[in-house]
Amino acid sequence: MDEKNTVAVGKVILAGAGPGDAELITLKLQKRLAIADVIICDRLVNPEIIALFAKKDVVVIGAGKQGYNEASKTQDEINQLIVDNALKGLTVLRLKGGDVAFFSNVLDELYSLKSNGIPFEIIPGITAAAGASAYTGIPLTARGFSQGVQWVTFNPSAVHPPEKWKYLVESNDTLVFYMASKNVIFLSGLLLQYAAHKDLPLAIVEQATTPYQKINITSLKNCAVDFKDREFSSPSLVIVGEVINLHHQFKWFEGEESGSIFKELAK
């Protein structure tokens, strides 16, 4: 092959865009947004981030993944999008909501990049739990309330032995459940089986750090009644623990009644 016609392999930037507030991105990500040729973007990335900091001629490709949504792209399709664009010699920014590697499929993407000899860098972001904690005035660890925190993903098909649930609820750690709001009543029922204190507070934080943030507080024993037939805006995070009692004392951020800043980028 004529070397003059050879296209140099591009570079991929795997980056976290934070939990929603456009100002909660790193300076490094802001600089990479300014040079990216292609942005392959999750649905939970605030579009204002791209509008403010990306090149005017950047190509934005929606690669949203969403549970219970058949229109979502598969991980294999996303991997191929990243690889195909990088092999064209382009600078590709794979932009994910929250942190780039916190409960994401970054490992699959890394395998694809390594197997195709594509250089990359990883830029961390503020994960949803940290954003929700700060913007609700609920420190996830606090002296006298909780000295530890555990992050868990949850859906009804996630199989954990009884010992796991017993350990979680008896640990006195703050529990943060990602992807759990649709099945929060089922989740609270599992925890209730082993909870010594049935009044343990439970909160669902919707669209944390955005103008539409909303916090819904109940307890393990009242969850099934208080949240019956409720639907919560995506993204939502479930927090369980005594630290929730600090919200009323330290809340400082008020969201609006309804709405969303997030575009549907699943297609």
C-alpha positions as CSV (number, residue, x, y, z in Angstrom):
1,M,0.0,0.0,0.0
2,D,1.2,3.5,-0.9
3,E,2.2,5.2,2.4
4,K,0.8,8.5,1.1
5,N,-2.7,7.0,1.1
6,T,-2.4,5.4,4.6
7,V,-4.7,7.0,7.1
8,A,-3.1,7.4,10.6
9,V,-5.1,5.8,13.4
10,G,-6.9,8.3,15.5
11,K,-7.2,8.5,19.2
12,V,-10.1,7.7,21.6
13,I,-10.8,9.7,24.7
14,L,-13.0,7.9,27.2
15,A,-14.5,10.5,29.5
16,G,-17.1,11.1,32.2
17,A,-19.4,14.1,31.8
18,G,-20.5,14.2,35.4
19,P,-24.0,13.8,36.8
20,G,-25.8,16.6,34.9
21,D,-24.8,20.1,35.9
22,A,-22.8,21.3,32.9
23,E,-20.3,23.1,35.2
24,L,-19.4,19.8,36.9
25,I,-16.9,18.7,34.3
26,T,-13.1,18.6,34.5
27,L,-10.9,21.2,32.8
28,K,-9.2,18.3,31.0
29,L,-12.6,17.2,29.5
30,Q,-13.3,20.8,28.5
31,K,-10.0,20.9,26.5
32,R,-10.7,17.5,24.9
33,L,-14.2,18.6,23.8
34,A,-12.6,21.5,21.9
35,I,-10.5,19.2,19.8
36,A,-12.8,16.1,19.3
37,D,-13.9,15.4,15.7
38,V,-16.6,12.9,16.8
39,I,-18.5,12.6,20.1
40,I,-20.1,9.3,20.8
41,C,-22.5,10.3,23.5
42,D,-24.6,8.5,26.2
43,R,-28.2,9.7,26.6
44,L,-27.5,10.9,30.2
45,V,-25.0,13.6,29.1
46,N,-26.3,17.1,29.4
47,P,-26.4,18.4,25.8
48,E,-25.4,21.8,27.1
49,I,-21.9,20.5,27.7
50,I,-21.5,19.8,24.0
51,A,-23.1,23.1,23.0
52,L,-20.8,25.1,25.3
53,F,-17.4,23.4,24.7
54,A,-17.3,21.3,21.6
55,K,-16.2,22.4,18.1
56,K,-18.9,23.8,15.9
57,D,-18.4,21.1,13.2
58,V,-18.1,18.2,15.6
59,V,-20.1,15.1,14.7
60,V,-22.3,13.9,17.6
61,I,-23.5,10.3,17.5
62,G,-26.1,9.2,20.0
63,A,-25.2,5.9,21.6
64,G,-27.6,5.7,24.5
65,K,-28.1,2.6,26.4
66,Q,-31.2,2.2,28.6
67,G,-32.7,-0.7,30.4
68,Y,-36.2,-1.8,29.2
69,N,-35.7,0.1,25.9
70,E,-35.3,-2.0,22.8
71,A,-34.2,1.0,20.8
72,S,-31.0,1.2,22.8
73,K,-27.8,0.5,20.9
74,T,-26.0,-2.7,21.9
75,Q,-22.5,-2.6,23.4
76,D,-21.1,-4.3,20.3
77,E,-22.6,-1.6,18.1
78,I,-21.1,1.1,20.3
79,N,-17.7,-0.6,20.3
80,Q,-17.8,-0.7,16.5
81,L,-18.8,2.9,16.2
82,I,-15.8,3.9,18.4
83,V,-13.3,1.7,16.4
84,D,-14.6,2.6,13.0
85,N,-14.3,6.4,13.6
86,A,-10.9,6.1,15.2
87,L,-9.6,4.0,12.2
88,K,-10.5,6.9,10.0
89,G,-7.9,8.9,11.8
90,L,-10.3,11.0,13.8
91,T,-10.2,12.1,17.4
92,V,-13.1,10.3,19.1
93,L,-14.6,11.3,22.4
94,R,-16.6,8.6,24.0
95,L,-18.7,10.6,26.5
96,K,-20.5,8.9,29.3
97,G,-22.8,10.3,32.0
98,G,-21.2,10.4,35.5
99,D,-17.8,8.7,35.7
100,V,-16.4,6.9,32.7
101,A,-15.9,3.6,34.5
102,F,-18.4,3.6,37.4
103,F,-21.0,0.9,36.6
104,S,-20.4,1.3,32.8
105,N,-19.2,-1.0,30.1
106,V,-15.8,0.7,29.7
107,L,-14.0,-2.6,29.9
108,D,-15.7,-3.8,26.7
109,E,-14.6,-0.6,25.0
110,L,-11.1,-0.9,26.3
111,Y,-10.8,-4.5,24.9
112,S,-12.0,-3.3,21.5
113,L,-9.5,-0.4,21.5
114,K,-6.5,-2.7,22.5
115,S,-7.4,-5.4,20.0
116,N,-7.4,-2.8,17.2
117,G,-4.2,-1.0,18.3
118,I,-6.0,2.3,18.9
119,P,-4.4,4.7,21.4
120,F,-6.7,6.0,24.2
121,E,-6.8,8.0,27.4
122,I,-9.3,7.9,30.3
123,I,-10.7,11.1,31.9
124,P,-12.7,10.5,35.2
125,G,-15.9,12.4,36.0
126,I,-18.1,13.0,39.0
127,T,-20.3,10.0,39.5
128,A,-24.0,10.2,40.1
129,A,-23.7,9.3,43.8
130,A,-21.2,12.1,44.5
131,G,-23.4,14.6,42.7
132,A,-26.6,13.5,44.4
133,S,-24.8,13.6,47.8
134,A,-23.5,17.1,47.4
135,Y,-26.7,18.6,45.9
136,T,-29.1,17.1,48.5
137,G,-26.9,17.9,51.5
138,I,-26.6,14.1,52.3
139,P,-23.0,13.3,53.0
140,L,-22.6,9.6,52.2
141,T,-20.3,9.1,55.2
142,A,-20.6,11.2,58.3
143,R,-19.3,10.8,61.9
144,G,-22.1,9.4,64.1
145,F,-24.2,8.3,61.1
146,S,-22.1,6.1,58.7
147,Q,-18.4,5.5,58.3
148,G,-18.7,3.6,55.1
149,V,-20.6,3.5,51.8
150,Q,-21.4,0.6,49.4
151,W,-22.3,1.1,45.8
152,V,-24.5,-1.6,44.2
153,T,-26.4,-2.0,41.0
154,F,-29.8,-3.6,41.3
155,N,-32.5,-5.1,39.1
156,P,-34.9,-8.0,39.8
157,S,-32.7,-10.4,37.8
158,A,-29.7,-9.7,39.9
159,V,-29.2,-12.8,42.0
160,H,-27.6,-12.4,45.4
161,P,-27.7,-14.9,48.2
162,P,-29.5,-14.0,51.4
163,E,-26.1,-13.5,53.1
164,K,-25.4,-10.7,50.8
165,W,-28.6,-8.8,51.6
166,K,-28.1,-9.5,55.3
167,Y,-24.6,-8.1,55.2
168,L,-25.6,-5.0,53.3
169,V,-28.4,-4.0,55.6
170,E,-26.6,-4.9,58.8
171,S,-23.4,-3.1,57.9
172,N,-24.4,0.4,59.0
173,D,-22.9,1.6,55.8
174,T,-24.8,4.0,53.5
175,L,-26.1,2.0,50.6
176,V,-26.3,3.6,47.2
177,F,-28.2,1.6,44.5
178,Y,-27.7,2.5,40.8
179,M,-30.4,1.6,38.3
180,A,-32.8,0.6,41.1
181,S,-35.7,3.2,41.1
182,K,-38.0,1.2,38.8
183,N,-37.8,-1.7,41.2
184,V,-37.4,0.1,44.5
185,I,-40.4,-1.6,46.2
186,F,-38.9,-5.0,45.4
187,L,-35.6,-3.8,46.7
188,S,-37.0,-2.4,49.9
189,G,-38.8,-5.7,50.5
190,L,-35.5,-7.6,50.2
191,L,-33.8,-5.3,52.7
192,L,-36.7,-5.5,55.1
193,Q,-36.2,-9.2,55.5
194,Y,-32.9,-8.6,57.3
195,A,-33.1,-5.0,58.6
196,A,-33.0,-4.7,62.4
197,H,-34.4,-1.1,62.0
198,K,-37.5,-1.1,59.8
199,D,-37.5,2.7,59.9
200,L,-34.2,3.0,58.1
201,P,-34.6,6.0,55.8
202,L,-34.7,5.5,52.0
203,A,-34.4,8.3,49.4
204,I,-34.8,8.4,45.7
205,V,-32.9,11.3,44.1
206,E,-34.1,12.2,40.5
207,Q,-31.9,14.0,38.0
208,A,-29.4,15.0,40.6
209,T,-27.5,18.3,40.2
210,T,-29.9,19.5,37.4
211,P,-32.6,22.2,37.6
212,Y,-35.1,19.3,37.8
213,Q,-33.6,17.6,40.8
214,K,-36.2,16.1,43.1
215,I,-35.7,14.1,46.3
216,N,-38.3,11.6,47.6
217,I,-37.8,10.4,51.2
218,T,-39.5,7.4,52.9
219,S,-38.4,4.5,55.0
220,L,-37.9,0.8,54.3
221,K,-41.2,-0.1,55.9
222,N,-43.2,2.6,54.2
223,C,-41.6,2.4,50.8
224,A,-44.2,0.0,49.3
225,V,-47.1,2.4,50.4
226,D,-45.4,5.7,49.7
227,F,-44.0,4.8,46.3
228,K,-46.8,2.6,45.0
229,D,-47.5,3.3,41.3
230,R,-44.9,6.0,41.3
231,E,-42.6,6.6,38.3
232,F,-39.3,8.3,38.8
233,S,-37.4,10.4,36.2
234,S,-34.2,9.0,34.7
235,P,-31.6,9.1,36.0
236,S,-32.5,8.2,39.6
237,L,-30.5,7.0,42.5
238,V,-31.6,5.1,45.6
239,I,-29.9,5.9,48.9
240,V,-30.5,3.9,52.1
241,G,-29.1,4.9,55.5
242,E,-29.3,7.2,58.5
243,V,-27.4,9.9,56.6
244,I,-30.6,10.8,54.8
245,N,-31.8,12.5,58.0
246,L,-29.2,15.2,57.4
247,H,-30.9,16.4,54.3
248,H,-33.5,18.6,56.0
249,Q,-30.7,20.4,58.0
250,F,-28.3,20.8,55.1
251,K,-30.3,21.0,51.9
252,W,-29.3,24.0,49.8
253,F,-30.3,23.2,46.3
254,E,-33.9,23.4,45.1
255,G,-35.0,21.9,41.7
256,E,-38.1,22.7,39.7
257,E,-41.3,20.6,39.6
258,S,-40.8,18.6,36.4
259,G,-38.9,18.4,33.2
260,S,-35.6,17.0,32.0
261,I,-32.4,18.4,30.5
262,F,-31.5,15.1,28.9
263,K,-32.1,14.4,25.2
264,E,-33.2,11.0,24.1
265,L,-30.0,9.7,22.5
266,A,-30.9,6.0,22.4
267,K,-31.4,5.9,18.6
